[in-house]
Amino acid sequence: MPGLDDGPATTSGLRIFGAGEGLQSTLDQGFHAADVASSQKITEKIAALPHDADFFSLEFFPPKTKNGTANLRARIVRMKHALQPLFVSITWGAGGSSFNQSFDLAEKCQRELGLTTLLHLTTVDMTRQTLDRALARARALGIRNIMALKGDRPRDGSDPAAGHAANDAAVRQDFFWAVDLVRYIRKAHGNYFNIGVAAYPEGHFNASDPSSRGVEHDLPFLAEKVEAGADFIMTQLFYDMDAYADFESKVRAYPSEALKKIPIIPGILPIPSQRRFDNTLKLAHATVPDIIRAQLDPVRKNNTEWMTAGERVVTDLVGAIHERASKRPGPRGYSFFTLNQEEPVSTVLKNTHLASGARKSGASDA
């Protein structure tokens, strides 16, 4: 993909070298029409929904191979038409390792497919120069939504702050906390971007201090991120509905006006294969209530029964979230972690009637 400095700026963000002005103008106009539909802030799209509407988003990560990217693009096209998400989110590789891949996938979603796209950015190894370049590229693509995250360093066991202190020359990092990103984006770009931040229904797990885990410990930091300019909150995945209800109540009761009405979008992982499920639980430090384990553990030796049980568990979870959210006015949102798979999410959306077009496509998730 051409970089931002590869030619004069155009409405489309693309320059066809050697093309006549008429051809370039046609290209720009075509992209402009798509931009009008997709280049909206997420909170504006939520506000435009009926007060009792349900909406959802789908999260994807950039594949490592060209074949994987082609397969995912085809999958996203099918899911766009069958499911009609309000927006999609694109993850950022550990340590910014997928900078170009994340932008390539974001461009496909935002510009080619006309999907409102939320781009993740993390603090790990993020310099001001890199962040400025990323935000400029996002603007050139018409992306107006950023998820500001602390993120994770590639798995070598190191801590970003510790690495910076120990070897500043090796790890030049200008941002350590998500709130640093929020403040910088607001200062540099005003209100151009809608900014989302993360929250943890069971508390954020800190390997260096596991005893600190808890919602009460997190709330001052969440309030700080929102007061710095965040527009909405998306949560880590969870399966314990009681924990989520307690978390949400504590957020709303916290003595910060910024937390009273900000949209909170719960994170949901449709249960994938057993291996991916177990690995994801470890990474997210999410607990599984006994009532759910009682449904999953007996069918671990039968993949078909495992998937059926998983669909039932997540369908019930979405139903519980919906029931709780229906007690207050305003649209109800759900953020689905797809793990780049089509079938588990489509099935849950069909079962819960969140997407009237959701149905089993028979397409492979390979």
N, C-alpha and C positions, 0 to 999 in steps of 0.2 A: 504494500500500500504506500502511495506517495506520502511523504511527511508534510507537515504544515508549511514548511519553507520551500517545498518543491513547486514553485510556480505562484502566480498571482492568485489572490483570494477570489473565490466565486461564491454565488449563492449556494450551490450544491456542495462546495468544499472540494470539488474535483476539477482538475484542469486537464482537458484533452489537448495535448500539444499538437499544433498543426491544424486544429479544428477551426473552421470559420466561426465568426461571431454568432451567426444564425444558429449553427449547430450547438454551440456552447450555451446560447440563450435558451434553446429548447430543453437542453439537459437541465439547466438551472431551474426552469419553470416546473419541470416534472418533479424534481426533488423538492421544490418549494411546496407543491401540493401535498406531498407526503408529510413534509415537516409540520404543516398546519395541524394535521391530525395527531401526530406522535410527539411533537415538541411541546408538550404540556407538563405543567407541574403536577405531581401526584396528588397533592392536597387539593388542587383546583379540580382535578377529575373526581375526587371523592366528594367534594362539595357540590358538584353538579349532579350527583346521583339522587334518586328519590330517597326520602328520609328512612325508608324501611328496606333499602336495597342491600344485597350481599355483593361483595366483590372479592376477587382474589388475584394474587400474583404468582408467577412461576419463576423459580431461580434456576439458572444454568451456569455451568463452569466451562471454560474453553478447553476442548480436547487437545491432546498432545500431537495428534497426527492429522494429515490432510484428509484421510479417509474418515476419521472420526468426526472431523469438522463438517464434512459433506453430509454424513449421516445425521448429525445433530441438526444441521440447517433444515434438512427435509422433515425431521421430526418436529421442529419448532413450527414450520409451515403448517403441518397437520394440526398441531395443538392450537395454533392461533385460530384456525377456522373452526375447529370442532369445539374448543373450550372458551375462546374469547376472553382471555385474561385482561384485567384493567391495565396491567403493566408487567414487564419481565425485569428480572435483575440478573446482572452478570458479575460473577465473582472476580476477585483480584488474587493472583497467585501469591503464595507465601514469599515474602521479601520482594514483592513486585516482579516475581519471576515470569509472569505471564502478561507483561505490559502490552506488547504488540498483539498477542493472541486475544486478550480481553477486549482490546479496542476493535480488533477485526470482527469478533463476535457481536460486540455492541453495535458496530456499524451495520452488520447484516440485519440485526433486529430493528434498529432505529430507522435506518435509511431505506433498506431494501424491502423490509416487511412491514414498515409503518407501525411498529410496536413501541409504545412509550417505554423507554429503557432507563433503569436505575443502575448506574455504574458504581461498583464498590471501589473504594480507595482505602488503603491501609497506611499506618504510620511507619511500618517496618522498612528501614533503609530509605525512607522517603525524604529527599532533600527539597528545598524550596524550588530549585530549578526543575526537578522532576515533576513536582506537583503543579507548577506553573504550566509546564508542557502538557501535562495530562488534562488540566482544566481547559487550556486553550484548544486542545484537540477535541474535548467533549463539546465545547461550544461550537466548533466548526462542524461537528456532526449533528448539531441540534439537540444534544443531550442536555436536559435541564434538571436532572435528578441524580444526586450523589449520595451514596451510603458511606458515611465516615466511620471507619473502624480502626481499632488499635491493631488488629491483625496478629498473625503468627509468623515468626521467623522460620525458614526452612528447617526441618527437624534435625537440628544438631544439638538440641538441648540448651542452646544459649538464650539469654534474655536480651531484648533489644537495648534496654537502658544500660545493663551491665556491659554489653559489648561495646557500646559507645564510650562508656567511661574507661574501659580497659584499653581500647585501641581506637582512638578517634580517627586516625588516618585510614584504618581499614574499614570502619563503619561510620560513614558520615551520615548522620541522621538528624534532621532538624525538627522532627515532630515525634513525641513519645506517646502521647495520649490522644484518643479520638477528639477530645475537646480542643486540642491544639489545631487539628484539621478544621473543625467547625469554625473556630475563630478566624483562622487564616482565610478560609473560603469566603466568609462574610466580609472580611476587611478588603479582600482583593476583588471580589465580584458582587458585592452588595447583595441584592435579593434575586439575582439572576437564577441561582440554583435553589432548588428544593433540597433540603438536607435531611437524611434519615440517620438515626443512631440506633445502636443495639441495646437491648436489655435482656436480663436473664431471670426467668420466673423462679428458678431454684437458687439464684445467686451466682455470681461469676466465680469460677474456680481459679484460684491462684496457687499454682504448684509450690511456690516458695512459702506460702502461708495458708494451707488448707483450712485452718480453723477460722479464717476471716470470712469464709463463704457464708453469704446470707443476704437476703433482700435489703434488710436494714442497713447493712454495710454499704451496699451499692447505691442506695437512693440519693445520697448527697452528690455522687458523681454523675448520676443520671440527670439530676436537676441542673447540675452545672452545664452539661452538654446542651440541654434544652434552652437554658437561659442564655447560652452563648449564641443561639440561633438555629438550633435544630427544629425541623417542622413536623416530624413524625417519628414514631418509635416502632421498630420491628424486633420481635423477640427471638431468642434462641429456641430451638425445638424443645418440646416437652410432651410427656404422656400423662403426667400427674395433673389432672384437672383441678384438684383441690389446691395444689401449689400455685397454679396459674391464677385461680380466683383470689387467693390470698395476696399474691403479687400485685394484681391489678388494683385491689382495694387499697393496699398500702401506697401504691403510686398516687392514686387520686387523693388520699388522705394526707400526703406529705405536705408540709407547710411551704409550698412554692406554687405560686399561681401558674407558673409555666407548665406544671404537670396536671392541672385540673382538667383540661379539655383536649390536650394534644392527642391526635390519633395514635392508638396502640394496635399494631397488627400482629396477632399471634403467629408464631412459626410452627409449621406442621410438616413432619416427615412421614409420607406414606411408607409403610413398612416394606423395605426391599428384600433382597435375598438375606438369608441368615448371616452370612459373613459380613456383608455390607452393613446390616443392621447392628451387629455387635461392634464392629469397628467404629461406626458413627456414634454409637452411644458412648464409647470410651472417649472419643474426641470431644464430644459435647458435654460429657459428665452429666448426662441426663439419667434420672431414675425411672424405673418402670414399676408401677404399683403392682402389688401381689395379684390383684384381680385381673390384670392384663397378662402377667406371667402365667397365670393359671390357664389362659387361653392359648398362649404361644408355646410354652415348654412341652406339652404333650405331643405336639405335631412337628417337632424339630426334625424328625427322620423322614417326613413326607413333605416334599417341597410344595406340592399342589395344595395340601391342607394348610401348610404354613402361610402361603400367599392368601388363601381364603380367610384364614383367621386374622391375618394382618389387615386385610381390607375391612373386616368387621370391626376391629379395634379402632382403626382410624376414622371410620364412618361414625362410630359412637362418639369419639372424641370431638369431631367437628360438630356433631349434633349438640353435645354439651356446651361447646363454645357458643354456638348459635343461640341456644336457649338462654344462656347468661346475657349475651349481648342484646337480645331482643327486649330485655327489661329496661333498656335506656334508649332514648331517641338517637337517630343517626344511622348511617350505613354501617354494615358489619363487614370487616375485612379478615382475610386469611392469607398467609404467605406460605406457599408450598415449596419445600426443598425437593426438587425433582431427582437429584443425582443424575441428571441427563436422561432419565427414563420416562417413557410415555405412559405405559400401561397402568402402573400403580396409581398415579395421579388421576388419570382419566376415569378409572373405576371409582375412586372415591368421589370425584366430582359428579359422576352419574348417580351414585348411590345417595348423595346428599342433595341433589338437584341444584347445586350451586351453578352449574353450567348446563343449560337445557340441551346443548348440542353434544355434551360429553357422552361418548359411547366407546365401546371396545372396537379398536380399529383393526386388530389382528396383525398390526405391524410389529416387527421385531424391535426390541430395545437393545440389540447387540451394537 
